[in-house]
Structure formats: structure tokens, C-alpha cells
Amino acid sequence: MKLLIALTIFVLSGIASFAQTKTASVTGKIIDNTGKPSPAATIILLRSNDSVLIKSAVTDNNGVFEMAGIKSGKYFISASSVGFNNQASSVFNLGEEGTYKVPIITLYQSNTSLSTVSVEAKKPMIEVRADKTIFNIENSINATGSNAFELLRKSPGVSVDKDDNISMQGKNGVKIYIDGKPTQMSGQDLASYLKSVNSADIESIEMITNPSAKYDAAGNAGIINIRLKKNKNYGANGSVSTGIAIGYTLKNNNSLSFNYR
């Protein structure tokens, strides 16, 4: 009887585990109005009912993108690129498994005249540079109600498995840095720490697939550098005050405070 109960629990737990791991992929291609592929275009996957960002990606040199590990639901794609108008796909229903191929999205050049453009300091959500891809968090919709771990799930090229292990471009062993310094944590300890970092405190997340020599050689699988917002409360700061009290005798009081964070 005990053996039967144990076997039943094992089977049920296996079924539950299998059900939890069911995810699908979304792929597609972006071209411009001349029919040429649009490389380095920003792709974001949005939930259809509330437009919440689920995942982001960047197109390769052939204008192709792919997002893996997506749960079933109704979504749509928004595509953007510098000098082009944003375009969105139709809403589609993603199943529990397999791959959904989004119909080709065509970007059209913006007709905005340079003389009418107002200069703004706002950064794009995703920047693609020669040595890294930057996911800008500050002053965006992603800066509230989340944490560093959840933002990594949404970052381009980053995947998180059911055990909270982080990989980038399909490679395991990614090193996590905070403001350019290694965290020296891994596994559940790292996941717990990242979940404690509020998204409102994050400026950007940098995905570095080919780290330079200045980084630890252990980060060959890639480095994710989380940049926190500059806080004037960090660093050295202090205050000095003095005062004089006149009564039967002359008294003075002085105070000095110093803090380093």
C-alpha cells in the first residue's frame, strides 16, 4: 500500500513538473519598405489584453528574431528601428508548445522633417552596440512593479529555466555583475538576490556576449551587467555644525557626522 502511494505521488509530481515546463517560441522576420532585411530592429512581445511587456529581442543580420520560453496566451509583436515608424502585428494565439511564426512585418521610413523634430533625452528601450546590447530600464514602463530577476526574463537573448538558472544566447554559466563588479553568487542564492533588487533602482541591463579582457575569464559564456541608478546617498558624505549659546556663561556646541556607503 505504501509503495502504491509513493508511486502515485511520484507520477503526479512528474506530470505537474512536465506541465510547468511547457512553453512555446515566437519567431519572425522584419524587412524595410524596399524589401531588405532590417537588422538590429527592436522587437517586443506584448500581452494583448493589457500591452504588458513579456519579452524583447533584437533581429539578426537577416532581420530574423526568435523568442523562446513563452507561456501560452494571446500576444502581439511591436517592431521598431531608428528612422522608421513603429509597426505592430495582429494579435495571435500562442499554444503551449511549438513555434508560432509571425507574418513578415514591414517597417516604413519616417517622413518626419528634421526641422520639426524636437530633441529629447529619452533613450530607446533597447540599444545595440558593437560590444553589447543595452536594455534601458530607467524612465520606462519597466521601471515599476518588478525586480531585477523578472527584468532578466524580458531582456533580449536571456533565458531563465524552471530552476531559475540564467542563460544567454543558449549558453549556461553566465556571470552576473552589478555596476561592473561580479556578484560571486550563483543558483538560488543569485536568484533570491536579484528578486530583492527593485526595478525602480535599475538604470539599465547590459548583455555582453563577448566579454573583453577587463572581465573575469570565467565569464566566457557571457556577462550580464546590471547598472543601478546613481544615488547621492552612496559614497562619502558628511555634515559639520556648530552653535553658540549665551547665558550666565558662554557655551558652544559642535557636531560632526560622517558616512560612507
Residue frames as qw, qx, qy, qz and C-alpha x, y, z in Angstrom:
[[0.000, 0.885, 0.465, 0.000, 0.00, 0.00, 0.00],
 [0.300, -0.805, 0.108, 0.501, 2.80, 2.41, 0.94],
 [0.432, -0.132, 0.607, 0.655, 4.58, 1.54, -2.30],
 [0.237, 0.620, 0.662, 0.347, 1.43, 2.32, -4.30],
 [0.117, -0.943, -0.244, 0.196, 1.01, 5.71, -2.59],
 [0.400, -0.610, 0.335, 0.596, 4.66, 6.59, -3.16],
 [0.400, 0.144, 0.689, 0.587, 4.41, 5.59, -6.82],
 [0.131, 0.803, 0.561, 0.153, 1.24, 7.65, -7.26],
 [0.220, -0.901, -0.025, 0.372, 2.88, 10.74, -5.72],
 [0.444, -0.358, 0.512, 0.642, 5.94, 10.29, -7.96],
 [0.331, 0.410, 0.696, 0.487, 3.81, 10.04, -11.11],
 [0.004, 0.905, 0.426, 0.004, 1.67, 13.04, -10.19],
 [0.320, -0.793, 0.146, 0.497, 4.69, 15.16, -9.36],
 [0.443, -0.103, 0.617, 0.642, 6.25, 14.19, -12.68],
 [0.228, 0.656, 0.636, 0.338, 3.09, 15.17, -14.54],
 [0.146, -0.942, -0.220, 0.206, 2.97, 18.52, -12.69],
 [0.419, -0.576, 0.351, 0.608, 6.61, 19.18, -13.46],
 [0.401, 0.194, 0.676, 0.587, 6.10, 18.39, -17.12],
 [0.110, 0.822, 0.539, 0.150, 3.08, 20.68, -17.31],
 [0.258, -0.882, -0.038, 0.393, 5.02, 23.54, -15.78],
 [0.419, -0.409, 0.484, 0.650, 7.77, 23.30, -18.38],
 [0.472, 0.538, 0.626, 0.309, 5.50, 23.60, -21.41],
 [0.011, 0.744, -0.023, -0.668, 6.46, 26.74, -23.30],
 [0.685, 0.593, 0.374, 0.197, 6.48, 27.85, -26.91],
 [0.422, -0.281, 0.239, 0.828, 8.59, 30.02, -29.18],
 [0.377, 0.858, 0.268, -0.225, 7.81, 33.02, -31.36],
 [0.508, -0.202, 0.439, 0.713, 9.82, 33.77, -34.49],
 [0.411, 0.838, 0.341, -0.111, 9.54, 36.16, -37.41],
 [0.573, 0.098, 0.260, 0.771, 11.28, 38.45, -39.86],
 [0.034, 0.862, 0.203, -0.463, 11.44, 42.23, -40.21],
 [0.550, 0.281, 0.395, 0.680, 12.08, 43.97, -43.54],
 [0.002, -0.465, -0.074, 0.882, 12.08, 47.60, -44.67],
 [0.558, 0.622, 0.275, -0.475, 9.89, 49.11, -47.37],
 [0.371, 0.632, -0.563, -0.381, 12.45, 48.17, -50.05],
 [0.958, 0.051, -0.211, -0.186, 12.20, 44.51, -49.11],
 [0.472, 0.464, -0.639, 0.393, 15.63, 44.34, -47.48],
 [0.668, -0.411, -0.573, 0.239, 16.12, 42.68, -44.08],
 [0.171, -0.848, 0.104, -0.491, 16.11, 45.08, -41.12],
 [0.692, -0.014, -0.573, 0.438, 18.99, 44.12, -38.79],
 [0.270, -0.045, -0.494, 0.826, 19.21, 45.32, -35.16],
 [0.389, -0.454, -0.284, -0.750, 15.50, 46.14, -35.06],
 [0.178, -0.143, 0.725, -0.649, 13.90, 46.12, -31.60],
 [0.530, -0.243, -0.691, -0.428, 11.19, 43.51, -31.16],
 [0.223, -0.155, 0.670, -0.691, 8.90, 43.40, -28.13],
 [0.344, -0.299, -0.860, -0.228, 6.28, 40.79, -27.34],
 [0.260, -0.157, 0.315, -0.899, 3.23, 42.29, -25.62],
 [0.125, 0.324, 0.912, -0.218, 0.26, 40.65, -23.95],
 [0.015, 0.415, 0.587, 0.695, -2.84, 41.52, -25.95],
 [0.307, -0.739, -0.592, -0.094, -5.26, 42.42, -23.15],
 [0.369, -0.892, -0.123, 0.231, -3.07, 44.95, -21.30],
 [0.520, 0.789, -0.196, 0.262, 0.03, 45.51, -23.51],
 [0.605, -0.713, 0.350, 0.052, 2.37, 44.33, -20.74],
 [0.387, 0.673, -0.625, -0.082, 5.90, 43.61, -21.98],
 [0.970, -0.184, 0.126, -0.097, 6.59, 39.86, -21.88],
 [0.789, -0.169, 0.344, 0.479, 9.85, 39.52, -23.81],
 [0.251, 0.889, -0.186, -0.336, 12.18, 41.55, -26.02],
 [0.825, 0.043, 0.410, 0.387, 14.57, 40.62, -28.83],
 [0.070, 0.747, -0.325, -0.575, 16.82, 42.10, -31.50],
 [0.871, 0.473, 0.079, -0.107, 16.84, 40.98, -35.13],
 [0.701, -0.296, 0.420, 0.494, 19.98, 39.45, -36.60],
 [0.099, -0.409, 0.451, 0.787, 21.68, 40.47, -39.86],
 [0.016, -0.207, -0.841, -0.500, 18.93, 38.70, -41.81],
 [0.387, -0.257, -0.062, -0.883, 16.16, 40.56, -39.99],
 [0.689, -0.255, -0.654, -0.181, 15.13, 37.39, -38.14],
 [0.259, -0.468, 0.536, -0.653, 14.19, 37.20, -34.46],
 [0.662, -0.205, -0.713, -0.109, 13.25, 34.39, -32.08],
 [0.349, -0.476, 0.450, -0.670, 11.86, 34.36, -28.54],
 [0.574, -0.060, -0.816, -0.025, 11.78, 31.14, -26.54],
 [0.255, -0.172, -0.762, 0.570, 10.22, 30.08, -23.26],
 [0.303, -0.121, -0.024, -0.945, 6.91, 31.90, -23.78],
 [0.278, 0.221, 0.848, -0.392, 3.79, 30.70, -21.97],
 [0.108, 0.470, 0.770, 0.418, 0.55, 30.16, -23.89],
 [0.016, 0.668, 0.397, -0.628, -1.70, 33.18, -24.36],
 [0.440, 0.793, 0.357, 0.223, -2.71, 35.96, -26.71],
 [0.452, -0.537, 0.134, 0.700, 0.04, 38.33, -27.80],
 [0.559, 0.810, 0.134, 0.119, 1.16, 40.77, -30.47],
 [0.707, -0.095, 0.094, 0.694, 4.55, 41.96, -31.70],
 [0.112, 0.982, 0.043, -0.146, 5.75, 45.56, -31.92],
 [0.780, 0.100, 0.169, 0.595, 8.78, 46.28, -34.13],
 [0.024, 0.991, 0.007, -0.130, 10.85, 49.47, -34.26],
 [0.758, 0.043, 0.137, 0.636, 14.09, 50.73, -35.72],
 [0.197, -0.605, 0.003, 0.772, 15.86, 54.08, -35.91],
 [0.079, 0.292, -0.442, -0.844, 14.49, 56.18, -38.77],
 [0.279, -0.209, -0.821, -0.452, 11.39, 54.01, -39.24],
 [0.568, -0.327, 0.062, -0.752, 7.85, 54.14, -37.93],
 [0.325, -0.155, 0.873, -0.328, 6.84, 51.52, -35.39],
 [0.618, 0.031, -0.538, -0.572, 4.77, 48.65, -36.71],
 [0.496, -0.191, 0.718, -0.451, 2.70, 46.05, -34.88],
 [0.162, -0.017, -0.935, -0.315, 1.48, 42.60, -35.84],
 [0.648, -0.349, -0.318, -0.598, -2.03, 41.29, -35.47],
 [0.560, -0.422, 0.569, -0.429, -2.96, 39.58, -32.21],
 [0.652, 0.204, -0.705, -0.188, -2.15, 35.87, -32.28],
 [0.831, -0.433, 0.155, -0.313, -2.88, 32.94, -30.01],
 [0.264, 0.555, -0.780, 0.119, 0.22, 31.08, -28.81],
 [0.892, -0.211, -0.345, -0.203, -0.22, 27.45, -27.84],
 [0.728, -0.645, 0.232, -0.012, 1.52, 25.57, -25.05],
 [0.686, -0.284, 0.521, 0.421, 4.19, 24.10, -27.32],
 [0.630, 0.516, 0.433, 0.388, 5.76, 24.52, -30.73],
 [0.295, -0.263, 0.134, 0.909, 6.73, 27.65, -32.61],
 [0.332, 0.815, 0.446, -0.164, 4.49, 30.42, -33.90],
 [0.466, 0.056, 0.329, 0.820, 5.80, 32.22, -36.99],
 [0.125, 0.732, 0.270, -0.613, 4.71, 35.84, -37.13],
 [0.606, 0.680, 0.331, 0.245, 3.92, 37.06, -40.67],
 [0.548, 0.141, 0.036, 0.824, 6.65, 39.32, -42.09],
 [0.120, -0.881, -0.306, 0.340, 6.49, 42.84, -40.66],
 [0.522, 0.494, 0.185, 0.670, 7.48, 45.73, -42.94],
 [0.309, -0.667, -0.216, 0.643, 8.93, 48.93, -41.48],
 [0.393, 0.769, 0.307, 0.401, 8.40, 52.18, -43.37],
 [0.446, 0.104, -0.164, 0.874, 10.76, 55.12, -43.22],
 [0.117, -0.730, -0.465, 0.487, 9.65, 58.04, -41.11],
 [0.351, 0.654, 0.335, 0.580, 8.71, 61.15, -43.09],
 [0.355, -0.872, -0.216, 0.258, 9.30, 63.48, -40.15],
 [0.432, 0.782, -0.110, 0.436, 11.27, 66.51, -41.21],
 [0.637, -0.071, -0.404, 0.653, 14.41, 67.24, -39.22],
 [0.028, 0.356, -0.077, 0.931, 13.32, 70.85, -38.81],
 [0.603, -0.456, -0.152, -0.636, 10.23, 69.74, -36.89],
 [0.784, -0.166, -0.569, 0.186, 11.90, 67.19, -34.66],
 [0.379, -0.823, 0.218, -0.362, 12.12, 68.17, -31.01],
 [0.467, 0.388, -0.733, 0.307, 15.25, 66.90, -29.32],
 [0.770, -0.534, 0.037, -0.346, 14.54, 64.64, -26.35],
 [0.042, -0.607, 0.768, -0.200, 16.97, 62.95, -23.97],
 [0.860, -0.099, 0.349, -0.360, 14.88, 59.79, -23.75],
 [0.098, -0.415, 0.871, 0.244, 16.83, 56.65, -24.54],
 [0.700, 0.070, -0.520, -0.484, 15.42, 53.84, -26.68],
 [0.872, -0.361, 0.173, -0.283, 14.29, 50.75, -24.82],
 [0.906, -0.106, 0.296, 0.285, 16.99, 48.64, -26.46],
 [0.185, 0.877, -0.380, -0.227, 20.36, 49.85, -27.77],
 [0.959, 0.112, 0.143, 0.216, 22.57, 47.62, -29.92],
 [0.030, -0.897, 0.413, 0.151, 26.25, 48.46, -29.79],
 [0.587, 0.524, -0.616, -0.040, 29.33, 46.74, -31.17],
 [0.240, 0.291, -0.849, 0.371, 30.24, 45.15, -27.83],
 [0.052, 0.219, 0.840, -0.493, 26.91, 44.81, -26.03],
 [0.236, -0.529, -0.587, -0.565, 23.14, 45.14, -26.09],
 [0.029, 0.007, -0.516, 0.856, 21.60, 47.50, -23.55],
 [0.272, -0.601, -0.718, -0.220, 18.10, 47.16, -22.09],
 [0.038, 0.279, -0.238, 0.929, 17.27, 50.61, -20.73],
 [0.305, -0.492, -0.801, 0.151, 15.01, 50.45, -17.68],
 [0.154, -0.406, -0.336, 0.836, 15.09, 53.95, -16.20],
 [0.283, 0.380, 0.006, -0.880, 12.14, 56.20, -17.11],
 [0.374, 0.028, -0.751, -0.543, 10.37, 53.34, -18.89],
 [0.766, -0.284, -0.144, -0.558, 7.24, 51.34, -18.13],
 [0.837, 0.003, -0.527, 0.148, 9.54, 48.55, -16.91],
 [0.225, 0.414, -0.508, 0.721, 10.85, 50.68, -14.03],
 [0.468, -0.287, 0.378, -0.745, 7.91, 49.98, -11.72],
 [0.848, -0.086, 0.203, -0.483, 6.37, 46.93, -10.09],
 [0.930, 0.255, -0.260, 0.043, 9.08, 44.43, -10.91],
 [0.609, -0.682, 0.363, 0.182, 12.56, 43.26, -9.89],
 [0.038, 0.669, -0.648, -0.362, 15.91, 42.51, -11.49],
 [0.386, -0.056, 0.916, 0.091, 15.16, 38.83, -11.95],
 [0.512, 0.611, 0.577, -0.179, 11.89, 39.44, -13.79],
 [0.273, 0.859, -0.190, -0.391, 13.58, 42.06, -15.98],
 [0.185, -0.447, 0.816, 0.315, 16.18, 39.49, -16.99],
 [0.512, 0.316, 0.798, -0.031, 13.35, 37.24, -18.20],
 [0.430, 0.827, 0.302, -0.201, 12.29, 40.07, -20.53],
 [0.124, -0.764, 0.418, 0.475, 15.78, 41.00, -21.70],
 [0.749, 0.563, -0.246, -0.246, 16.86, 40.19, -25.28],
 [0.583, 0.466, -0.657, 0.107, 18.83, 36.97, -25.63],
 [0.127, -0.330, 0.769, -0.533, 18.37, 35.98, -21.98],
 [0.709, -0.221, -0.558, -0.370, 16.52, 32.84, -20.84],
 [0.305, -0.376, 0.670, -0.562, 15.54, 31.62, -17.38],
 [0.468, -0.061, -0.854, -0.220, 14.62, 27.97, -16.83],
 [0.654, -0.552, -0.386, -0.344, 12.21, 26.45, -14.32],
 [0.765, -0.380, -0.315, 0.414, 15.03, 26.18, -11.75],
 [0.116, -0.981, -0.024, 0.151, 15.84, 29.90, -12.08],
 [0.653, -0.245, 0.369, 0.614, 19.11, 29.24, -13.94],
 [0.275, 0.863, -0.011, -0.424, 20.09, 32.08, -16.26],
 [0.670, 0.042, 0.519, 0.530, 21.50, 31.57, -19.76],
 [0.212, 0.777, -0.077, -0.587, 22.29, 33.91, -22.64],
 [0.494, 0.560, -0.515, -0.421, 22.21, 33.04, -26.33],
 [0.942, 0.028, -0.283, -0.179, 21.69, 29.43, -25.27],
 [0.549, 0.341, -0.610, 0.458, 24.87, 29.33, -23.15],
 [0.690, -0.670, -0.275, -0.005, 24.87, 28.44, -19.46],
 [0.713, -0.247, -0.146, 0.640, 27.34, 29.78, -16.93],
 [0.163, 0.768, 0.137, 0.604, 26.56, 33.46, -17.49],
 [0.440, -0.201, -0.451, 0.750, 28.21, 35.74, -14.93],
 [0.118, -0.879, -0.408, -0.215, 26.11, 38.46, -13.29],
 [0.418, 0.060, -0.222, 0.878, 27.78, 41.78, -12.50],
 [0.145, -0.887, -0.428, 0.094, 26.41, 44.73, -10.54],
 [0.015, 0.988, -0.121, -0.099, 27.85, 48.08, -11.62],
 [0.508, 0.703, -0.491, 0.088, 30.82, 46.33, -13.21],
 [0.166, -0.483, 0.795, -0.327, 31.61, 44.09, -10.22],
 [0.505, -0.041, -0.838, -0.204, 30.98, 40.30, -10.09],
 [0.651, -0.499, -0.012, -0.572, 28.30, 39.17, -7.64],
 [0.089, 0.357, -0.891, 0.265, 30.15, 35.99, -6.55],
 [0.585, 0.070, 0.615, -0.524, 26.78, 34.23, -6.30],
 [0.288, 0.118, -0.793, -0.524, 25.07, 31.51, -8.31],
 [0.241, -0.282, -0.928, -0.031, 22.00, 29.30, -8.35],
 [0.304, -0.736, -0.595, -0.111, 19.19, 30.04, -5.92],
 [0.422, -0.562, -0.204, 0.681, 21.31, 32.49, -3.93],
 [0.168, -0.065, 0.346, 0.921, 21.76, 34.63, -7.03],
 [0.165, -0.494, -0.682, -0.514, 18.08, 34.33, -7.98],
 [0.386, -0.713, -0.536, 0.237, 16.99, 35.36, -4.49],
 [0.337, -0.433, -0.021, 0.836, 19.29, 38.36, -4.54],
 [0.059, 0.113, 0.501, 0.856, 18.10, 39.51, -7.97],
 [0.257, -0.611, -0.696, -0.277, 14.48, 39.17, -6.85],
 [0.394, -0.680, -0.394, 0.476, 15.26, 41.55, -3.97],
 [0.252, -0.214, 0.193, 0.924, 16.54, 44.31, -6.29],
 [0.342, 0.698, 0.476, -0.411, 13.65, 46.63, -7.15],
 [0.555, 0.491, 0.448, 0.500, 13.26, 47.58, -10.80],
 [0.002, -0.983, -0.156, -0.098, 12.92, 51.22, -9.75],
 [0.480, -0.766, 0.317, 0.289, 16.58, 51.12, -8.64],
 [0.703, 0.018, 0.541, 0.461, 17.88, 49.86, -12.00],
 [0.145, 0.681, -0.222, -0.682, 19.16, 52.13, -14.75],
 [0.672, 0.492, -0.405, -0.378, 19.94, 49.52, -17.39],
 [0.850, -0.196, 0.487, 0.041, 20.92, 45.91, -18.07],
 [0.291, 0.711, -0.544, -0.337, 23.87, 45.22, -20.36],
 [0.956, 0.055, 0.288, -0.020, 24.16, 41.90, -22.21],
 [0.081, 0.773, -0.587, -0.228, 27.79, 41.28, -23.18],
 [0.979, 0.147, 0.048, -0.129, 28.13, 38.13, -25.28],
 [0.811, 0.315, -0.192, 0.455, 31.87, 38.51, -25.98],
 [0.461, -0.873, -0.028, 0.159, 33.45, 39.97, -22.83],
 [0.415, 0.790, -0.353, 0.280, 36.69, 41.89, -23.21],
 [0.646, 0.163, -0.593, 0.453, 39.89, 41.15, -21.28],
 [0.117, -0.428, 0.385, -0.809, 38.87, 43.50, -18.45],
 [0.795, -0.290, 0.042, -0.530, 36.28, 40.98, -17.30],
 [0.575, -0.373, 0.717, -0.127, 36.92, 37.75, -15.40],
 [0.225, 0.300, -0.830, -0.413, 37.92, 34.90, -17.71],
 [0.201, 0.176, 0.931, -0.248, 35.23, 32.78, -16.02],
 [0.431, 0.557, 0.347, -0.619, 32.59, 34.78, -17.89],
 [0.113, -0.193, 0.747, 0.626, 33.28, 33.18, -21.29],
 [0.133, 0.478, 0.860, 0.119, 29.59, 32.26, -21.64],
 [0.007, -0.671, -0.325, -0.666, 28.73, 35.94, -21.43],
 [0.238, -0.192, -0.516, 0.800, 28.26, 38.65, -18.85],
 [0.153, -0.769, -0.500, -0.369, 25.14, 40.47, -17.74],
 [0.314, -0.009, -0.344, 0.885, 25.96, 43.77, -16.07],
 [0.189, -0.793, -0.569, -0.105, 23.13, 45.38, -14.09],
 [0.264, 0.254, -0.154, 0.918, 23.68, 49.11, -13.70],
 [0.231, -0.674, -0.633, 0.302, 21.93, 50.67, -10.73],
 [0.082, 0.908, 0.190, 0.365, 20.79, 54.27, -10.62],
 [0.397, 0.283, -0.391, 0.781, 23.30, 56.70, -9.19],
 [0.491, -0.755, -0.431, -0.066, 22.28, 57.53, -5.63],
 [0.118, 0.758, -0.284, 0.575, 23.64, 60.57, -3.89],
 [0.718, -0.605, 0.210, -0.274, 23.36, 58.64, -0.62],
 [0.963, -0.011, 0.044, 0.266, 26.13, 56.33, -1.83],
 [0.536, 0.545, -0.206, 0.610, 29.79, 57.23, -1.42],
 [0.426, -0.220, -0.467, 0.743, 31.32, 59.51, 1.21],
 [0.132, -0.694, -0.255, -0.661, 29.17, 62.22, 2.73],
 [0.464, -0.339, -0.578, 0.579, 29.00, 64.08, 6.00],
 [0.100, -0.851, -0.244, -0.455, 28.00, 67.23, 7.79],
 [0.443, -0.057, -0.438, 0.780, 29.51, 69.69, 10.26],
 [0.226, -0.806, -0.342, -0.426, 27.57, 72.03, 12.54],
 [0.403, -0.041, -0.474, 0.782, 28.43, 74.48, 15.28],
 [0.261, -0.779, -0.399, -0.408, 26.45, 76.73, 17.59],
 [0.239, 0.187, -0.472, 0.828, 26.83, 79.21, 20.45],
 [0.421, -0.697, -0.563, -0.141, 24.54, 79.63, 23.47],
 [0.142, 0.424, -0.310, 0.839, 24.72, 82.78, 25.60],
 [0.610, -0.645, -0.445, -0.115, 23.62, 82.54, 29.24],
 [0.525, -0.834, 0.135, 0.099, 25.45, 83.09, 32.51],
 [0.461, -0.487, 0.588, 0.452, 28.41, 81.63, 30.70],
 [0.500, 0.569, -0.404, -0.513, 29.32, 81.35, 27.03],
 [0.695, -0.082, 0.714, -0.010, 28.75, 77.83, 25.71],
 [0.448, 0.492, -0.501, -0.554, 29.38, 76.35, 22.32],
 [0.786, 0.009, 0.606, -0.119, 28.41, 73.01, 20.78],
 [0.278, 0.543, -0.625, -0.488, 29.90, 71.28, 17.78],
 [0.828, 0.072, 0.531, -0.165, 28.96, 68.15, 15.88],
 [0.212, 0.520, -0.688, -0.460, 30.49, 66.16, 13.10],
 [0.831, 0.122, 0.497, -0.217, 28.91, 63.26, 11.22],
 [0.177, 0.526, -0.699, -0.451, 30.49, 61.14, 8.52],
 [0.826, 0.151, 0.478, -0.259, 29.05, 58.30, 6.48],
 [0.136, 0.462, -0.733, -0.480, 30.40, 56.04, 3.76],
 [0.796, 0.208, 0.474, -0.315, 28.24, 53.66, 1.69]]
